[in-house]
Amino acid sequence: MKFVFSLKMRHNYKNECFIFKIGGIALKPVILAEKPSQAKAYADAFSVKRQDGYLEILPSPIFPEGAYITWGI
């Protein structure tokens, strides 16, 4: 069995969004903040869903597949 791994990042300048793909599967970016208050400041710009230990950015024009925000401490 052979696996092909390739990561492609495409910036769509027309729509100002980022799309990350491995093969044909779109991935969600992970944004790492230093601390929870910084993660909240990032999240204030988006519609988010609070999870245990991270925030999930819901699909938006900038992140069409959504994204995750987490923190180090």
VOBA-1610 file (N, C-alpha, C; in pm, whole numbers, padded with zeros to 5 digits, always signed):
BEGIN
Met+00084-00116+00000Met+00000+00000+00000Met+00090+00124+00000Lys+00059+00219-00084Lys+00141+00338-00097Lys+00059+00461-00059Phe+00117+00544+00027Phe+00052+00668+00067Phe+00127+00785+00006Val+00056+00877-00049Val+00116+00998-00104Val+00079+01113-00012Phe+00181+01180+00038Phe+00158+01291+00131Phe+00206+01418+00065Ser+00117+01509+00045Ser+00157+01641-00005Ser+00067+01746+00059Leu+00127+01850+00104Leu+00052+01959+00167Leu+00054+02077+00072Lys-00062+02126+00039Lys-00072+02241-00049Lys-00146+02352+00025Met-00087+02469+00025Met-00154+02584+00083Met-00184+02679-00031Arg-00306+02719-00040Arg-00346+02810-00147Arg-00408+02933-00082His-00355+03046-00119His-00414+03172-00073His-00497+03227-00187Asn-00622+03245-00162Asn-00712+03296-00263Asn-00718+03448-00245Tyr-00641+03520-00328Tyr-00633+03665-00313Tyr-00766+03734-00342Lys-00846+03675-00429Lys-00975+03736-00462Lys-01068+03735-00341Asn-01076+03622-00272Asn-01167+03609-00158Asn-01098+03624-00024Glu-00964+03642-00024Glu-00887+03655+00100Glu-00913+03540+00196Cys-00894+03417+00149Cys-00910+03302+00237Cys-00792+03207+00219Phe-00772+03119+00316Phe-00666+03021+00313Phe-00727+02882+00306Ile-00674+02798+00219Ile-00721+02661+00206Ile-00599+02569+00214Phe-00599+02480+00311Phe-00490+02384+00328Phe-00542+02247+00288Lys-00464+02175+00207Lys-00508+02044+00163Lys-00394+01943+00169Ile-00428+01821+00207Ile-00339+01705+00193Ile-00413+01612+00101Gly-00350+01583-00012Gly-00423+01508-00114Gly-00540+01594-00157Gly-00661+01544-00151Gly-00779+01622-00184Gly-00860+01660-00062Ile-00804+01638+00058Ile-00879+01662+00181Ile-00841+01798+00238Ala-00940+01883+00260Ala-00915+02016+00318Ala-00891+02001+00468Leu-00792+02073+00518Leu-00757+02071+00660Leu-00797+02201+00727Lys-00817+02196+00857Lys-00845+02316+00934Lys-00715+02365+00996Pro-00679+02492+00976Pro-00559+02546+01040Pro-00573+02550+01192Val-00461+02544+01261Val-00457+02558+01407Val-00378+02684+01439Ile-00440+02773+01515Ile-00376+02897+01557Ile-00336+02878+01703Leu-00207+02893+01732Leu-00156+02872+01868Leu-00130+03006+01934Ala-00203+03032+02041Ala-00184+03155+02120Ala-00100+03122+02242Glu-00039+03224+02299Glu+00045+03202+02416Glu-00038+03167+02539Lys-00152+03234+02556Lys-00235+03211+02675Lys-00382+03227+02638Pro-00472+03182+02724Pro-00616+03186+02692Pro-00669+03325+02658Ser-00619+03429+02725Ser-00670+03564+02696Ser-00632+03608+02555Gln-00516+03568+02508Gln-00474+03600+02372Gln-00560+03522+02272Ala-00591+03397+02301Ala-00679+03317+02215Ala-00816+03381+02205Lys-00867+03432+02318Lys-00998+03498+02317Lys-00994+03623+02231Ala-00884+03698+02238Ala-00870+03819+02157Ala-00873+03784+02008Tyr-00804+03675+01969Tyr-00809+03630+01830Tyr-00951+03589+01792Ala-01016+03517+01881Ala-01149+03461+01853Ala-01256+03569+01842Asp-01234+03684+01904Asp-01334+03791+01899Asp-01364+03837+01756Ala-01273+03811+01663Ala-01293+03853+01524Ala-01378+03754+01445Phe-01411+03639+01505Phe-01482+03532+01434Phe-01599+03480+01516Ser-01685+03404+01451Ser-01787+03327+01524Ser-01719+03200+01571Val-01726+03175+01701Val-01655+03059+01756Val-01747+02973+01840Lys-01705+02850+01858Lys-01772+02754+01946Lys-01668+02711+02049Arg-01699+02731+02176Arg-01604+02695+02282Arg-01602+02544+02303Gln-01482+02489+02307Gln-01461+02347+02335Gln-01370+02337+02458Asp-01346+02216+02505Asp-01260+02196+02622Asp-01114+02207+02577Gly-01047+02317+02608Gly-00907+02335+02574Gly-00879+02404+02442Tyr-00981+02439+02368Tyr-00961+02509+02242Tyr-01090+02578+02199Leu-01079+02666+02102Leu-01193+02733+02043Leu-01200+02691+01897Glu-01318+02669+01849Glu-01336+02630+01709Glu-01394+02749+01633Ile-01319+02796+01532Ile-01370+02902+01446Ile-01464+02837+01345Leu-01584+02886+01340Leu-01681+02833+01245Leu-01646+02881+01104Pro-01687+02808+01000Pro-01654+02851+00864Pro-01689+02998+00841Ser-01595+03066+00776Ser-01608+03210+00751Ser-01542+03242+00618Pro-01554+03364+00570Pro-01488+03399+00444Pro-01336+03382+00450Ile-01274+03404+00565Ile-01129+03390+00576Ile-01088+03244+00591Phe-01162+03166+00668Phe-01137+03023+00688Phe-01260+02946+00642Pro-01270+02914+00512Pro-01391+02849+00460Pro-01419+02712+00521Glu-01316+02643+00568Glu-01335+02512+00632Glu-01340+02524+00784Gly-01322+02646+00835Gly-01312+02667+00978Gly-01167+02656+01023Ala-01143+02672+01153Ala-01007+02665+01209Ala-01019+02639+01359Tyr-00905+02616+01422Tyr-00900+02595+01567Tyr-00804+02696+01628Ile-00837+02743+01748Ile-00747+02827+01826Ile-00724+02756+01958Thr-00597+02741+01995Thr-00563+02682+02124Thr-00451+02764+02186Trp-00409+02731+02307Trp-00309+02810+02377Trp-00210+02718+02447Gly-00094+02776+02483Gly+00015+02697+02540Gly+00008+02681+02690Ile-00046+02777+02764Ile-00051+02765+02911Ile-00190+02788+02961
//
